[in-house]
């Protein structure tokens, strides 16, 4: 306890230090990449030393930290902020390109760890950035995908006590199921499933490349081992960063088709994969949220396909050539983009700013759907929309039958009214923050002297939806082939805040801003 405060902040910050210290271990991988490609290792040696020093220093605040619920909220919120700050150090130390500026480095790092995928990198590619730095950018998304705190609970014994509170604070919605009696084992099970599916995608992507070479057919000519690992990292985390400037448009149709089911898998509740691996595949096919999730992607992809193949969905001819009248290309790009946006991955198989206004609004609406609870996806999430729809149907029924008692059920289990109020409150809060943030970003853009500003209404709304929902690309200047570099430093810091609260589903951050949290 610290004076009159009811929160033991020293315990929280000490454990943040533990996570930051172990972030150094993750930096060994880009160090190995640097050695392999004969690049300088100074950047990551210095970043590792910084991570250990900062983490060890913070750890000294409390020799025996004891976490309660309040300390858990503080620890989780500060952990995401701290790893984003320290994780941005390699960009500054390397001094390569636009991300060498501290504000830009923080933006890129927060975008990575929160799996947003929005970038301030002016020139994406190996001409300006080392392969090691680009791999670190990809790796931050993989670390953040399943959750940096979930990973810490899985591998750090000091976090096993209080781990359930930490995991609830990191994903406060209807989220992570307790799959095993011990929460650390549950965290490990989720990470094993995450690691296994990531490895499978890497093998298949690179296998496609090798198969094409063996057959003399360019199935995946650009999907080298480096690119396979890089995209495996950012598909399963629903991150969307790519070392290729044109995102997935730079790769073959076979690669694009292969990535689609992995994006869908990334947006699925990982607890369902755990059940499947244990021979309980019926859990997958009975799950109401999963059926709704797949159904929504299928319906919206079919609508987008119809718009593209008829030409109604195109405003101008894209750089990849006309796709109207080509059913395979229309279906591929429509399905890829809808899966990418709904799961909040943010990859692009083509520049969708060339789509017509109706098709763009379809993508814009999809930015609010999100993946499943317990997945790596962001935004509002399917389960909340599902419960809200069932609540609406209940209200209609009880209006006609006022004496009836009809609970809202999810997966056969009746939800209590407190859980329902939590879902209503989160959804309303998300929408209110979206509109307020859009107004703030738009007004700030009117002060920007760059000729691409001020933003249009759709651009401002899409930039906020893309950062708050951890989607990544929006429309116009922040489109899939654009970036966020031209925003002012204050706008970038504001969007860093949006990415942070969006990844933590708002409440754990807002709770810290209430006096009652600290004193009552």
Phi, psi and omega per residue, in radians:
X1 nan 2.494 -3.070
X2 -2.122 1.755 3.129
X3 1.030 -2.255 -3.102
X4 -1.582 -0.013 3.127
X5 -1.307 2.599 3.105
X6 -1.694 0.116 -3.116
X7 -2.061 2.228 3.095
X8 -1.481 1.429 -3.037
X9 -1.160 -0.464 3.135
X10 -1.123 -0.691 3.107
X11 -1.093 -0.753 -3.124
X12 -1.114 -0.853 -3.076
X13 -1.176 -0.592 3.106
X14 -1.066 -0.737 3.132
X15 -1.289 -0.514 2.987
X16 -1.031 -0.722 3.111
X17 -1.052 -0.677 3.110
X18 -1.054 -0.775 3.142
X19 -1.152 -0.743 -3.139
X20 -1.101 -0.695 3.132
X21 -1.069 -0.736 -3.122
X22 -1.347 -0.204 3.023
X23 -1.063 -0.465 3.107
X24 -1.038 -0.615 3.138
X25 -1.100 -0.644 3.132
X26 -1.157 -0.485 -3.111
X27 -1.320 -0.134 3.099
X28 -1.159 -0.537 -3.100
X29 -1.135 -0.898 3.065
X30 -1.096 -0.460 3.064
X31 -1.117 -0.741 3.093
X32 -1.116 -0.697 3.102
X33 -1.054 -0.744 3.125
X34 -1.069 -0.754 3.124
X35 -1.108 -0.741 -3.092
X36 -1.081 -0.726 -3.083
X37 -1.604 0.097 3.103
X38 1.217 0.511 3.118
X39 -1.642 2.879 3.116
X40 -1.135 2.536 -3.102
X41 -1.859 0.022 -3.071
X42 -1.005 -0.722 -3.079
X43 -0.984 -0.884 -3.021
X44 -1.451 -0.445 2.996
X45 -1.103 -0.797 3.131
X46 -1.145 -0.714 -3.127
X47 -1.164 -0.665 3.105
X48 -1.121 -0.771 3.125
X49 -1.089 -0.711 3.125
X50 -1.119 -0.773 -3.119
X51 -1.079 -0.777 -3.141
X52 -1.148 -0.744 -3.102
X53 -1.128 -0.856 -3.138
X54 -1.111 -0.800 -3.117
X55 -1.095 -0.792 -3.131
X56 -1.110 -0.687 -3.140
X57 -1.102 -0.776 3.137
X58 -1.158 -0.628 3.139
X59 -1.044 -0.516 -3.063
X60 -1.212 -0.171 -3.129
X61 -1.171 -0.432 -3.119
X62 -2.654 2.092 -3.117
X63 -1.279 -0.519 -3.074
X64 -2.396 1.250 -3.049
X65 -1.144 2.389 3.133
X66 -2.140 2.082 -3.034
X67 -1.697 2.248 2.904
X68 -1.860 -2.995 -3.112
X69 -1.093 -0.752 -3.113
X70 -1.134 -0.754 3.131
X71 -1.133 -0.566 3.122
X72 -1.098 -0.786 3.100
X73 -1.017 -0.825 -3.092
X74 -1.142 -0.751 -3.095
X75 -1.102 -0.785 -3.113
X76 -1.124 -0.818 -3.108
X77 -1.089 -0.784 -3.115
X78 -1.237 -0.532 3.133
X79 -1.059 -0.808 -3.125
X80 -1.122 -0.602 3.100
X81 -1.234 -0.772 -3.071
X82 -1.170 -0.780 -3.130
X83 -1.166 -0.527 3.102
X84 -1.210 -0.659 3.123
X85 -1.204 -0.888 -3.118
X86 -1.189 -0.639 3.131
X87 -1.173 -0.305 3.089
X88 -1.463 -0.201 -3.095
X89 -1.011 -0.737 -3.141
X90 -1.019 -0.573 3.114
X91 -1.129 -0.742 -3.120
X92 -1.234 -0.784 -3.098
X93 -1.120 -0.709 -3.128
X94 -1.137 -0.592 3.094
X95 1.161 0.510 -3.080
X96 -1.808 2.028 2.996
X97 1.226 -2.811 -3.012
X98 -1.198 -0.417 -3.102
X99 -1.378 0.007 3.089
X100 -1.316 -0.318 3.093
X101 -1.279 2.292 -3.036
X102 -0.919 -0.762 3.140
X103 -1.100 -0.730 3.129
X104 -1.177 -0.650 3.110
X105 -1.111 -0.729 3.097
X106 -1.113 -0.728 3.121
X107 -1.053 -0.844 -3.090
X108 -1.133 -0.678 -3.113
X109 -1.228 -0.785 3.108
X110 -1.101 -0.691 3.091
X111 -1.081 -0.613 3.117
X112 -1.228 -0.993 -3.057
X113 -1.124 -0.588 3.121
X114 -1.464 0.026 3.142
X115 1.042 0.570 3.130
X116 -1.302 -0.930 3.122
X117 1.624 0.033 3.015
X118 -1.304 2.465 -3.057
X119 -2.253 2.634 2.980
X120 -2.008 0.281 3.112
X121 -1.349 2.058 -3.056
X122 -1.245 -0.786 3.135
X123 -2.121 1.841 -3.135
X124 -1.506 2.172 3.125
X125 2.615 3.055 -3.055
X126 -1.503 -0.066 3.102
X127 -1.203 -0.559 -3.074
X128 -1.949 -0.417 -3.057
X129 -2.173 2.515 3.135
X130 -1.221 2.767 3.100
X131 -1.131 -0.578 3.130
X132 -1.146 -0.765 -3.132
X133 -1.164 -0.704 3.120
X134 -1.141 -0.618 3.114
X135 -1.212 -0.652 3.068
X136 -1.043 -0.722 3.099
X137 -1.020 -0.743 3.107
X138 -1.187 -0.722 -3.046
X139 -1.172 -0.577 3.116
X140 -1.027 -0.629 3.140
X141 -1.212 -0.676 -3.137
X142 -1.156 -0.696 3.111
X143 -1.112 -0.682 -3.107
X144 -1.402 -0.317 -3.028
X145 -0.979 -1.110 3.141
X146 -1.332 -0.272 3.096
X147 2.038 2.111 -3.096
X148 -1.148 -0.573 3.128
X149 -1.330 -0.648 3.066
X150 -1.060 -0.715 3.089
X151 -1.099 -0.755 -3.140
X152 -1.095 -0.707 3.112
X153 -1.111 -0.607 -3.087
X154 -1.225 -0.606 -2.962
X155 -2.036 -0.240 -3.110
X156 -1.856 1.964 -3.083
X157 -1.013 -0.556 -3.095
X158 -1.177 -0.238 3.130
X159 -1.815 0.020 -3.120
X160 -1.187 -0.596 3.037
X161 -1.437 2.148 -3.060
X162 1.537 0.081 -3.112
X163 -1.101 -0.633 3.137
X164 -1.098 -0.709 3.114
X165 -1.136 -0.691 3.141
X166 -1.144 -0.755 -3.126
X167 -1.188 -0.614 3.066
X168 -1.155 -0.672 -3.141
X169 -1.204 -0.580 3.138
X170 -1.300 -0.598 3.103
X171 -2.284 1.349 -2.942
X172 -1.283 -0.188 -3.106
X173 -1.347 -2.869 3.029
X174 -1.225 1.489 -2.886
X175 -2.059 -1.965 -2.925
X176 -1.226 2.186 3.081
X177 -1.457 2.570 3.052
X178 -1.450 1.848 -3.010
X179 -1.523 -0.434 -3.107
X180 -2.305 2.845 -3.116
X181 -1.020 -0.556 -3.108
X182 -1.857 2.299 -3.028
X183 -1.130 -0.572 3.117
X184 -1.127 -0.618 3.104
X185 -1.189 -0.661 3.075
X186 -1.067 -0.798 3.125
X187 -1.045 -0.726 3.126
X188 -1.152 -0.694 3.138
X189 -1.072 -0.747 3.138
X190 -1.136 -0.716 -3.132
X191 -1.246 -0.569 3.080
X192 -1.131 -0.763 3.094
X193 -1.083 -0.756 3.134
X194 -1.068 -0.819 3.135
X195 -1.132 -0.728 -3.105
X196 -1.119 -0.775 -3.123
X197 -1.238 -0.617 3.067
X198 -1.061 -0.802 3.137
X199 -1.085 -0.707 3.120
X200 -1.063 -0.760 -3.134
X201 -1.130 -0.723 3.129
X202 -1.055 -0.784 -3.138
X203 -1.082 -0.759 -3.105
X204 -1.208 -0.694 3.128
X205 -1.107 -0.826 -3.131
X206 -1.249 -0.586 3.079
X207 -1.068 -0.659 3.095
X208 -1.090 -0.706 3.112
X209 -1.097 -0.835 -3.114
X210 -1.173 -0.684 3.131
X211 -1.078 -0.740 3.109
X212 -1.063 -0.739 3.114
X213 -1.105 -0.719 -3.110
X214 -1.156 -0.640 -3.112
X215 -1.513 -0.160 -3.082
X216 1.274 0.370 3.140
X217 -2.082 2.235 -3.076
X218 -1.294 1.234 3.126
X219 -1.169 -0.719 -3.125
X220 -2.642 1.177 -2.970
X221 -1.108 -0.493 -3.078
X222 -1.733 -0.032 -3.055
X223 -1.522 1.285 3.113
X224 -1.243 3.074 3.112
X225 -1.059 -0.727 3.114
X226 -1.022 -0.860 -3.114
X227 -1.138 -0.617 3.131
X228 -1.103 -0.822 3.124
X229 -1.124 -0.783 -3.102
X230 -1.040 -0.761 -3.097
X231 -1.413 -0.449 3.001
X232 -1.089 -0.721 3.112
X233 -1.035 -0.747 -2.982
X234 -1.712 -0.066 2.989
X235 -1.439 -0.924 -3.041
X236 -1.228 -0.307 3.073
X237 -1.603 0.020 -2.986
X238 0.849 0.762 -3.095
X239 -1.561 -0.980 3.043
X240 1.702 -0.127 3.022
X241 -1.120 2.566 3.057
X242 -2.472 2.473 3.041
X243 -1.252 -0.149 3.131
X244 -1.658 2.303 -3.081
X245 -1.057 -0.534 -3.113
X246 -1.689 0.337 3.123
X247 0.952 -2.442 -3.053
X248 -1.362 -0.140 3.025
X249 -1.081 -0.429 -3.110
X250 -1.277 -0.115 -3.066
X251 -2.031 3.000 -2.988
X252 -1.302 2.937 3.093
X253 -1.074 -0.628 -3.141
X254 -1.084 -0.722 3.106
X255 -1.109 -0.750 -3.121
X256 -1.098 -0.742 3.110
X257 -1.137 -0.655 -3.112
X258 -1.182 -0.623 -3.088
X259 -1.274 -0.490 -3.083
X260 -0.948 -0.953 -3.119
X261 -1.112 -0.484 3.096
X262 -1.267 -0.605 3.040
X263 -1.115 -0.742 3.121
X264 -1.092 -0.725 3.114
X265 -1.102 -0.671 -3.126
X266 -1.134 -0.517 3.130
X267 -1.528 0.085 3.140
X268 -1.640 2.596 3.075
X269 -1.033 2.066 -3.062
X270 -1.168 -0.342 3.073
X271 -1.080 -0.544 3.131
X272 -1.153 -0.635 3.088
X273 -1.145 -0.636 3.118
X274 -1.089 -0.737 3.096
X275 -1.125 -0.736 3.140
X276 -1.067 -0.753 3.131
X277 -1.132 -0.383 3.109
X278 -1.672 0.293 3.086
X279 1.327 0.328 3.141
X280 -1.987 0.999 -3.053
X281 -1.160 -0.279 3.130
X282 -1.092 -0.447 3.114
X283 -1.040 -0.668 -3.096
X284 -1.135 -0.811 -3.009
X285 -1.448 -0.262 3.092
X286 -1.635 -0.196 -3.015
X287 -1.250 2.083 -3.078
X288 -1.102 -0.720 -3.117
X289 -1.132 -0.746 -3.126
X290 -1.094 -0.760 -3.134
X291 -1.113 -0.705 3.119
X292 -1.134 -0.730 -3.101
X293 -1.075 -0.885 -3.138
X294 -1.150 -0.679 -3.139
X295 -1.108 -0.743 -3.137
X296 -1.134 -0.765 3.100
X297 -1.046 -0.767 -3.108
X298 -1.104 -0.796 -3.101
X299 -1.163 -0.838 -3.112
X300 -1.161 -0.619 3.084
X301 -1.145 -0.654 3.119
X302 -1.146 -0.709 3.115
X303 -1.118 -0.797 -3.139
X304 -1.119 -0.665 3.097
X305 -1.045 -0.780 3.138
X306 -1.081 -0.701 3.130
X307 -1.134 -0.733 -3.081
X308 -1.280 -0.769 -3.045
X309 -1.196 -0.480 3.111
X310 -1.528 -0.157 -3.117
X311 1.535 -0.164 -3.138
X312 -1.136 -0.534 -3.066
X313 -1.474 -0.012 -3.101
X314 -1.922 2.337 3.062
X315 -1.658 -0.548 3.098
X316 -2.684 2.915 -3.085
X317 -1.294 2.179 -3.137
X318 -1.297 2.952 -3.123
X319 -1.150 -0.380 -3.141
X320 -1.435 0.001 -3.132
X321 1.702 2.905 -3.084
X322 -1.131 2.480 3.098
X323 -2.077 -0.169 3.081
X324 -1.054 2.318 -3.122
X325 1.561 -0.191 3.133
X326 -1.809 1.775 -3.016
X327 -1.144 -0.740 -3.110
X328 -1.103 -0.828 -3.126
X329 -1.148 -0.704 3.133
X330 -1.106 -0.802 -3.137
X331 -1.125 -0.699 -3.121
X332 -1.135 -0.885 -3.096
X333 -1.209 -0.657 3.127
X334 -1.139 -0.831 -3.135
X335 -1.148 -0.723 -3.139
X336 -1.079 -0.844 -3.060
X337 -1.204 -0.672 3.132
X338 -1.182 -0.743 3.102
X339 -1.122 -0.686 -3.129
X340 -1.127 -0.755 -3.097
X341 -1.320 -0.794 -3.096
X342 -1.102 -0.711 3.140
X343 -1.396 -0.070 -3.085
X344 1.115 0.485 3.070
X345 -1.219 -0.901 3.071
X346 1.578 0.094 3.004
X347 -1.132 2.799 3.037
X348 -2.297 2.238 3.040
X349 -1.603 -0.180 3.060
X350 -2.842 2.915 3.120
X351 -1.359 1.741 -3.060
X352 -1.386 0.070 2.986
X353 -1.271 -0.199 3.074
X354 -1.463 -0.055 3.125
X355 -1.305 2.793 3.124
X356 -1.310 2.955 -3.113
X357 -1.014 -0.823 3.127
X358 -1.023 -0.705 -3.139
X359 -1.200 -0.630 3.106
X360 -1.140 -0.721 -3.135
X361 -1.158 -0.506 3.049
X362 -1.109 -0.786 3.099
X363 -1.150 -0.682 -3.135
X364 -1.081 -0.768 3.114
X365 -1.091 -0.627 -3.124
X366 -1.146 -0.392 3.137
X367 -1.113 -0.337 -3.090
X368 -1.687 -0.085 -3.057
X369 -1.381 -1.021 3.108
X370 1.433 3.006 3.139
X371 -1.451 -2.854 -3.126
X372 -1.473 2.818 2.969
X373 -1.098 2.513 3.139
X374 1.324 0.216 3.096
X375 -1.866 -3.086 3.081
X376 -1.599 0.006 -3.118
X377 -1.319 2.819 -3.127
X378 -1.964 -2.504 -3.128
X379 1.055 -2.729 -3.006
X380 -1.332 -0.548 3.083
X381 1.516 2.506 -3.047
X382 -1.000 -0.747 -2.999
X383 -1.073 -0.609 -3.135
X384 -1.214 -0.731 3.096
X385 -1.105 -0.667 3.141
X386 -1.091 -0.799 -3.130
X387 -1.188 -0.693 3.118
X388 -1.087 -0.730 3.116
X389 -1.109 -0.743 3.130
X390 -1.184 -0.598 3.087
X391 -1.151 -0.701 3.108
X392 -1.085 -0.747 3.109
X393 -1.131 -0.639 3.106
X394 -1.127 -0.713 -3.131
X395 -1.119 -0.689 3.096
X396 -1.088 -0.725 -3.105
X397 -1.171 -0.815 -3.083
X398 -1.262 -0.336 3.033
X399 -1.173 -0.672 3.129
X400 -1.406 -0.597 -3.108
X401 -2.131 1.358 -3.014
X402 -1.088 -0.350 -3.135
X403 -1.525 -0.175 -3.048
X404 -1.274 2.532 3.022
X405 -1.944 1.983 -3.024
X406 -2.366 1.637 -3.130
X407 -1.210 2.711 3.016
X408 -1.483 2.171 -3.075
X409 -1.903 2.529 3.052
X410 -2.341 2.041 -3.099
X411 1.076 0.587 3.119
X412 1.460 -0.092 -3.099
X413 -1.873 2.297 3.128
X414 -1.273 2.255 3.108
X415 -1.468 2.366 3.102
X416 -1.332 2.854 -3.031
X417 -1.136 -0.508 3.118
X418 -1.129 -0.731 3.119
X419 -1.130 -0.683 3.127
X420 -1.132 -0.749 3.131
X421 -1.089 -0.628 3.112
X422 -1.093 -0.722 3.129
X423 -1.185 -0.757 3.119
X424 -1.090 -0.780 -3.077
X425 -1.107 -0.756 -3.131
X426 -1.094 -0.811 -3.073
X427 -1.114 -0.765 3.112
X428 -1.110 -0.754 -3.136
X429 -1.096 -0.727 3.140
X430 -1.041 -0.788 -3.097
X431 -1.212 -0.699 3.104
X432 -1.092 -0.817 3.124
X433 -1.070 -0.670 3.124
X434 -1.021 -0.835 -3.089
X435 -1.221 -0.722 3.128
X436 -1.126 -0.768 -3.137
X437 -1.129 -0.661 3.092
X438 -1.062 -0.754 3.123
X439 -1.104 -0.773 -3.135
X440 -1.081 -0.815 -3.098
X441 -1.160 -0.682 3.134
X442 -1.127 -0.826 -3.126
X443 -1.099 -0.676 3.116
X444 -1.166 -0.555 -3.133
X445 -1.211 -0.410 3.123
X446 -1.240 -0.300 3.134
X447 -1.616 -0.056 -3.077
X448 -1.502 2.129 -3.077
X449 -1.290 -0.193 -3.102
X450 -1.108 2.433 -3.062
X451 -1.105 -0.278 3.136
X452 -1.386 -0.093 3.131
X453 -1.910 2.844 0.005
X454 -1.265 2.819 3.133
X455 -1.221 2.619 2.957
X456 -1.322 2.939 -3.132
X457 -1.037 -0.791 -3.122
X458 -1.151 -0.658 3.125
X459 -1.118 -0.786 -3.139
X460 -1.130 -0.758 3.138
X461 -1.125 -0.717 -3.105
X462 -1.230 -0.605 3.121
X463 -1.128 -0.707 3.127
X464 -1.244 -0.777 3.117
X465 -1.063 -0.624 -3.097
X466 -1.287 -0.553 -3.138
X467 -1.567 -0.770 3.126
X468 -1.139 -0.646 -3.134
X469 -1.562 0.030 -3.127
X470 1.010 0.684 -3.140
X471 -1.515 -0.871 3.117
X472 2.063 -1.588 -3.113
X473 -1.437 2.668 3.039
X474 -2.162 -2.307 3.139
X475 -2.169 2.825 3.103
X476 1.195 -2.253 -3.071
X477 -1.082 -0.453 3.125
X478 -1.802 0.468 3.141
X479 -1.185 3.086 -3.032
X480 -1.094 -0.425 3.094
X481 -1.829 0.139 3.112
X482 -1.832 -2.790 3.105
X483 -2.791 3.110 -3.094
X484 -1.780 0.261 -2.989
X485 -1.116 -0.620 -2.998
X486 -1.385 -0.079 3.074
X487 -1.185 2.708 3.072
X488 -1.204 2.848 3.141
X489 -1.048 -0.666 -3.127
X490 -1.156 -0.669 3.106
X491 -1.165 -0.682 3.124
X492 -1.121 -0.753 3.124
X493 -1.131 -0.620 3.085
X494 -1.106 -0.715 3.131
X495 -1.289 -0.481 2.987
X496 -1.044 -0.763 3.104
X497 -1.077 -0.750 3.140
X498 -1.090 -0.743 3.136
X499 -1.102 -0.701 -3.119
X500 -1.109 -0.893 -3.105
X501 -1.260 -0.523 3.108
X502 -1.146 -0.724 -3.136
X503 -1.161 -0.593 -3.130
X504 -1.594 0.156 3.140
X505 0.987 0.740 2.865
X506 1.176 -0.983 -2.932
X507 -1.044 -0.768 -3.132
X508 -1.031 -0.497 3.110
X509 -1.411 -0.786 -3.114
X510 -1.137 -0.565 3.102
X511 -1.018 -0.653 -3.117
X512 -1.161 -0.353 -3.110
X513 -1.553 -0.008 -3.121
X514 -1.677 2.349 3.109
X515 -1.031 -0.583 -3.092
X516 -1.075 -0.562 3.136
X517 -1.098 -0.655 -3.032
X518 -1.523 -0.494 -2.936
X519 -2.103 -0.511 -2.992
X520 -1.511 nan nan
